[in-house]
Amino acid sequence: MLVTGAATMRRNGNHYANGKRSQEAYVWPTVAEASRRAISIRYSLLSYIYTLFYYAHTRGDTVMRALAWEFPDDISLRETDTQFLLGPSILVTPVLEPNASTVKGVFPGIEDGTRWYDWYTLREVKGVMPHENVTMAAPLEHINVHVRGGSIIPLQLPGNTTKTTKESPYSLLVVPDNRGCAVGTLYVDDGESIKPNATKLVEFSYVDGKLTTRSWGGFYAAAPLANITILGVYEQPEQIELRVGIYDYSILTYEHVNETLRVTGLERYTRAGAWESAVILDLLRADSGFSSQPT
């Protein structure tokens, strides 16, 4: 539980003393597998977490947050100390009791229309009442993670080191709110210098079925943008158009399953670097409109 829970915290480690029994994760196969899965989530979120630390440094924002900080009008959350938010967008419900196979948690903001999506299935959480303490399955290898509607999360394919992860292609997870909109940011630098010579800040926006990126700064991030996943897409688009800089493309590889749209193979269009040019992904219907609301 220590390793899997800590994988979603600002620091992830294990303490050990000389002469004590070995407690490395690989000593127990089940713990090793649980650790692999949890650390894989952490590494895929490294760009998101790094951006949170950038805002902690420049604006004083918090990396880990109590639920009440993000939802201050809900007084019932003031005593919630078994869940936390990683930034504004990632809700974590860790197991804190030994030998437990379930865990209870709330989904804040439901009464005001906040949407939450399961990290693993990408399905929206439905049928939950405001302030309801929901029982969720929590086997040893699983940590409950949910993504808040209105968020755009930058991801990278997790490697076995932070360096290999940073060099892997980017992807974007777009999670619309109840208006069909989402926003996000990404901060990039060399990851080593105390005072970087160059930096880059990327903003993401999703409105009316159109995803737009724009960036500022001179840092060159070589990794391409490979995939975009958009949740809450209730109707399959007639066409998807992509613009990278001044170039337009309309033949894209995508699939639409269970209200989730996955656009893949974008690295062929972003070989120069994911954020070197503005990217616009436009989902089009026959009537030239688009709906992120159920019909």
Residue pairs with C-beta under 8 A, 6 or more apart in sequence:
1 94
1 95
1 96
1 98
2 14
3 12
3 14
3 25
3 31
3 34
3 35
3 38
3 39
4 34
4 35
4 37
4 38
4 94
4 95
4 141
4 143
5 38
5 92
5 94
5 95
5 96
5 143
6 12
6 13
6 14
7 35
7 38
7 39
7 41
7 42
7 143
8 38
8 41
8 42
8 86
8 90
8 92
8 94
8 143
8 145
9 64
9 86
10 49
10 53
10 63
10 64
12 39
12 42
14 23
14 24
14 25
16 23
25 31
25 32
25 34
25 35
26 32
30 140
30 141
31 140
33 141
34 140
34 141
34 142
37 141
37 142
37 143
38 143
39 158
40 158
41 119
41 143
41 145
41 158
42 49
42 158
43 156
43 158
43 159
43 162
43 165
44 155
44 156
44 157
44 158
44 165
45 86
45 90
45 153
45 155
46 156
46 158
46 162
46 165
46 166
47 154
47 155
47 156
47 166
47 170
47 186
47 188
48 86
48 87
48 89
48 90
48 153
48 154
48 155
48 186
49 63
49 86
49 87
50 187
50 188
50 191
51 87
51 154
51 185
51 186
51 187
52 61
52 63
52 86
52 87
53 63
54 187
55 61
55 187
56 62
56 63
62 69
63 86
63 87
64 84
64 85
64 86
65 84
65 85
65 86
65 87
65 88
66 77
66 80
66 81
66 84
66 85
67 74
67 77
67 80
67 83
67 84
67 85
67 91
67 106
67 108
68 74
68 77
68 78
68 80
69 85
70 85
70 88
70 108
71 77
71 108
71 109
74 108
74 109
74 131
76 106
76 131
77 106
77 108
80 106
82 93
82 94
82 96
82 103
82 104
82 105
83 91
83 92
83 93
83 94
83 105
83 106
84 91
84 92
85 91
85 92
86 92
88 148
88 151
89 147
89 148
89 150
89 151
89 153
89 175
89 184
90 119
90 145
90 146
90 147
90 148
90 153
91 105
91 107
91 108
91 116
91 145
91 146
91 147
91 148
92 143
92 144
92 145
93 103
93 104
93 105
93 136
93 138
93 143
93 144
93 145
93 146
94 103
94 143
94 144
95 103
95 138
95 143
96 103
100 138
101 137
101 138
101 139
101 140
102 135
102 136
102 137
102 138
103 135
103 136
103 138
103 144
104 133
104 134
104 135
104 136
105 133
105 134
105 136
105 144
106 131
106 132
106 133
106 134
107 114
107 116
107 125
107 128
107 132
107 134
107 146
108 114
109 148
110 116
110 128
110 129
110 130
111 130
111 131
113 177
113 178
114 148
114 149
114 150
114 177
114 178
115 124
115 125
115 148
115 149
115 150
115 175
115 176
115 177
115 178
115 232
116 124
116 125
116 146
116 147
116 148
116 149
117 123
117 124
117 125
117 146
117 147
117 149
117 175
117 231
118 124
118 125
118 145
118 146
119 145
119 146
119 147
120 145
122 229
122 231
122 258
122 260
123 258
124 149
124 231
124 232
124 259
125 146
128 134
136 144
138 144
147 153
147 173
147 175
148 175
149 175
149 176
149 177
149 178
149 182
149 232
150 175
150 176
150 177
150 181
150 182
150 183
151 173
151 175
151 182
151 183
151 184
152 172
152 173
152 174
152 175
152 182
152 183
152 184
152 204
152 205
152 206
152 211
153 172
153 173
153 175
153 184
154 170
154 171
154 172
154 184
154 186
154 202
154 204
155 170
155 171
155 172
155 173
156 165
156 166
156 168
156 169
156 170
156 171
156 223
157 165
157 168
157 169
157 171
158 165
158 168
159 165
159 167
159 168
162 191
166 191
166 223
167 222
167 223
168 223
169 223
169 224
169 225
169 226
169 227
169 267
169 274
170 223
170 224
170 225
170 226
170 274
171 225
171 226
171 227
171 228
171 229
172 184
172 204
172 211
172 225
172 227
172 228
172 229
173 229
173 231
174 182
174 204
174 206
174 211
174 228
174 229
174 230
174 231
175 182
175 231
175 232
176 182
176 206
176 230
176 231
176 232
176 292
179 292
180 206
180 207
180 208
180 209
180 232
180 291
180 292
180 293
181 206
181 207
181 292
182 204
182 205
182 206
183 203
183 204
183 205
183 206
184 203
184 204
185 201
185 202
185 203
185 204
186 201
186 202
186 204
186 275
187 199
187 200
187 201
187 202
188 199
188 200
188 201
188 202
188 217
188 219
188 221
188 275
189 196
189 198
189 199
189 200
189 219
190 196
190 197
190 198
190 219
196 219
198 217
198 218
198 219
198 220
199 217
199 218
199 219
200 215
200 216
200 217
200 218
200 219
200 220
200 221
200 275
201 215
201 216
201 217
202 213
202 214
202 215
202 275
203 213
203 214
203 215
204 211
204 212
204 213
205 211
205 212
205 213
206 212
206 230
208 289
208 290
208 292
209 237
209 282
209 283
209 284
209 289
209 290
209 291
209 292
210 280
210 281
210 282
210 283
210 290
211 228
211 230
211 279
211 280
211 281
211 282
212 278
212 279
212 280
213 275
213 278
213 279
213 280
214 278
215 275
215 278
220 273
220 276
221 273
221 274
221 275
221 276
222 273
223 273
223 274
224 266
224 267
224 270
224 271
224 272
224 273
224 274
225 266
225 267
225 270
225 274
225 275
225 279
226 264
226 265
226 266
226 267
226 270
227 262
227 263
227 264
227 265
227 266
228 262
228 263
228 266
228 281
229 260
229 261
229 262
229 263
230 260
230 261
230 263
230 283
231 259
231 260
232 259
232 292
233 256
233 259
233 260
233 261
233 283
233 292
234 259
234 291
234 292
234 293
234 294
234 295
235 285
235 290
235 291
235 295
236 256
236 261
237 256
237 261
237 283
237 284
237 285
237 290
238 284
238 285
238 286
239 250
239 284
240 250
240 252
240 254
240 263
240 281
240 282
240 283
240 284
241 248
241 249
241 250
241 280
241 281
241 282
241 284
242 248
242 249
242 250
242 252
242 266
242 269
242 279
242 280
242 281
242 282
243 249
243 278
243 279
243 280
243 282
244 269
244 270
244 277
244 278
244 279
245 276
245 277
245 278
247 269
249 269
252 263
252 265
252 266
253 263
253 264
253 265
254 261
254 262
254 263
254 264
255 261
255 262
255 264
256 262
261 283
263 281
270 276
270 277
270 279
283 290
284 290
285 291
